[in-house]
């Protein structure tokens, strides 16, 4: 399976099929990092991957697999021992790092957890001299509003196409 970010899907060769098509906005950060991220933010590890997978399965923030946490640092907020919100880093290009898997359990939304986690992730990226960016479904207007309030601006509108070749697992 492959995921491609395109303006439009070109004709596919025989044997390929579209699994999913998601209209996205790519947003780039150009704010400031003077917001406190709070002390309840913790660094997650590979020992937390089952909880991370359960949270992303519930909230559907985008592609997230068992090995995704190996791509960058992921941070979380817990209610007791239960992981209820997380965000992290995934795609890295020279000078840029993607903010990834921003999600909050539905029972805990509206408490500012996503803002605190995004701020903490952005701070880490900026301290390395890189620019944060992210992808968000265009239909997710609530998240887009939060991202804009935190200093992200839409750079480009694209579509993510998840493609699979026949016979691939």
URMORA-V566042 format. One record per pair of residues at least 12 apart in sequence whose C-alpha atoms are under 8 Angstrom apart, sorted by sequence separation. I is the first residue (numbers start at 0). J is the second residue. If there is no record, write none. Layout:
BEGIN
i: [I | I]
j: [J | J]
END
This chain:
BEGIN
i: [52 | 73 | 74 | 86 | 87 | 101 | 52 | 73 | 74 | 86 | 87 | 73 | 86 | 87 | 72 | 73 | 85 | 86 | 101 | 49 | 71 | 72 | 85 | 86 | 101 | 48 | 71 | 84 | 85 | 70 | 71 | 84 | 85 | 70 | 84 | 98 | 132 | 48 | 70 | 83 | 84 | 68 | 83 | 67 | 98 | 45 | 98 | 44 | 45 | 83 | 86 | 54 | 84 | 85 | 96 | 43 | 44 | 54 | 84 | 42 | 43 | 54 | 86 | 87 | 42 | 43 | 51 | 85 | 86 | 114 | 118 | 42 | 43 | 50 | 88 | 41 | 42 | 87 | 96 | 98 | 40 | 41 | 51 | 86 | 94 | 95 | 96 | 97 | 98 | 99 | 40 | 41 | 94 | 95 | 96 | 97 | 98 | 99 | 114 | 40 | 76 | 94 | 95 | 96 | 97 | 39 | 63 | 95 | 97 | 39 | 62 | 61 | 60 | 76 | 60 | 75 | 60 | 74 | 59 | 58 | 55 | 58 | 58 | 74 | 55 | 57 | 58 | 54 | 54 | 54 | 40 | 40 | 36 | 37 | 36 | 40 | 35 | 36 | 36 | 35 | 36 | 34 | 32 | 32 | 32 | 29 | 28 | 27 | 28 | 27 | 28 | 27 | 26 | 27 | 25 | 26 | 25 | 26 | 25 | 26 | 24 | 25 | 23 | 24 | 23 | 24 | 23 | 24 | 22 | 23 | 21 | 22 | 22 | 30 | 31 | 30 | 29 | 30 | 28 | 29 | 28 | 29 | 27 | 28 | 26 | 27 | 26 | 27 | 26 | 27 | 25 | 26 | 24 | 25 | 26 | 24 | 25 | 24 | 25 | 24 | 25 | 23 | 24 | 22 | 23 | 22 | 23 | 22 | 23 | 21 | 22 | 20 | 21 | 20 | 21 | 19 | 20 | 19 | 20 | 18 | 19 | 17 | 18 | 19 | 17 | 18 | 17 | 18 | 16 | 17 | 15 | 16 | 15 | 16 | 15 | 16 | 6 | 7 | 14 | 15 | 6 | 7 | 14 | 5 | 6 | 8 | 4 | 5 | 4 | 5 | 4 | 5 | 3 | 4 | 2 | 3 | 2 | 3 | 2 | 3 | 1 | 2 | 0 | 1 | 0 | 1 | 0 | 0 | 0 | 0]
j: [64 | 85 | 86 | 98 | 99 | 113 | 65 | 86 | 87 | 99 | 100 | 87 | 100 | 101 | 87 | 88 | 100 | 101 | 116 | 65 | 87 | 88 | 101 | 102 | 117 | 65 | 88 | 101 | 102 | 88 | 89 | 102 | 103 | 89 | 103 | 117 | 151 | 68 | 90 | 103 | 104 | 89 | 104 | 89 | 120 | 68 | 121 | 68 | 69 | 107 | 113 | 82 | 112 | 113 | 124 | 72 | 73 | 83 | 113 | 72 | 73 | 84 | 116 | 117 | 73 | 74 | 82 | 116 | 117 | 145 | 149 | 74 | 75 | 82 | 120 | 74 | 75 | 120 | 129 | 131 | 74 | 75 | 85 | 120 | 128 | 129 | 130 | 131 | 132 | 133 | 75 | 76 | 129 | 130 | 131 | 132 | 133 | 134 | 149 | 76 | 112 | 130 | 131 | 132 | 133 | 76 | 100 | 132 | 134 | 77 | 100 | 100 | 100 | 116 | 101 | 116 | 102 | 116 | 102 | 102 | 100 | 103 | 104 | 120 | 102 | 104 | 105 | 102 | 103 | 104 | 115 | 116 | 114 | 115 | 115 | 119 | 115 | 116 | 118 | 118 | 119 | 118 | 118 | 121 | 122 | 130 | 130 | 130 | 131 | 131 | 132 | 132 | 132 | 133 | 132 | 133 | 133 | 134 | 134 | 135 | 134 | 135 | 134 | 135 | 135 | 136 | 136 | 137 | 136 | 137 | 136 | 137 | 138 | 149 | 150 | 150 | 150 | 151 | 150 | 151 | 151 | 152 | 151 | 152 | 151 | 152 | 152 | 153 | 153 | 154 | 153 | 154 | 153 | 154 | 155 | 154 | 155 | 155 | 156 | 156 | 157 | 156 | 157 | 156 | 157 | 157 | 158 | 158 | 159 | 158 | 159 | 158 | 159 | 159 | 160 | 159 | 160 | 160 | 161 | 160 | 161 | 160 | 161 | 162 | 161 | 162 | 162 | 163 | 162 | 163 | 162 | 163 | 163 | 164 | 164 | 165 | 156 | 157 | 164 | 165 | 157 | 158 | 165 | 157 | 158 | 160 | 157 | 158 | 158 | 159 | 159 | 160 | 159 | 160 | 159 | 160 | 160 | 161 | 161 | 162 | 161 | 162 | 161 | 162 | 162 | 163 | 163 | 164 | 167 | 168]
END
